[in-house]
Amino acid sequence: MIGCDCEVCTSDDPRDRRTRPSIFVRVGGCHFLVDTAPELRLQCLANNIKRLDAVLFTHHHADHVMGLDDLRRFNWIMKRKIPCYGSQQTVSALQRMFSYAFDPKPGSPHSSPQLELHAIDSQPFEIGGETIIPIPLMHGPMPVLGLRFGRFAYCTDCNVIPEESLALLRDLDVLVLDALRNTPHATHFTIDQAVEMAQRIGAKTTYFTHMTHELGHEATNRKLPKGMALAFDGLRIAV
């Protein structure tokens, strides 16, 4: 946190140094990015990301999309436009927020990311032969999407998981779930609420994400039930 001298913000534990939430998923022969966090360039450098087949957006809040401009590097690497998928609300918001990328001026000497936007709903869809299942979630009053790849699911930024969505989260090996802080919040699970929801979902392993500096990594992990832990930047999970 800017200007904060708390124990977490001044911690020597590298797992307490957190950038904004985004994940990279390799499944079959496909390489997917979920969200374009403001630190996307640094995240790709730190994790040696060299290929990108598609971007999947959970929603359009700034901490999940403001690294979008750095996708232009993958245009050079892949030698094509990068397909991007999100709800109609998210697609429309991206077109407004990054109008220069989606309404370029012919003949302009300035470069911009070359992207293809695809609106999705709650129905499963395929990219490169891989099936992706959207998971409808509520982020306060705002509908957002979690995503399921096989026996792995990613559900960031939520405080309600509807009953019909819980059915889509059965038989998981790994769940990544929102857990903002100890104290209540209008649009995110607290750590206690997240633990309760994780127990209800019953994944073999659950990692919590999107934490504030109320939650120190080591101290919080000591209190969590078996099979649950805070995620951290650079965490790699094999499913």
Summary of the structure (lengths in Angstrom):
residues: 239
radius of gyration: 17.8
end to end distance: 32.4
largest distance: 58.5
contacts: 742
relative contact order: 0.14
helix: 27%
strand: 26%
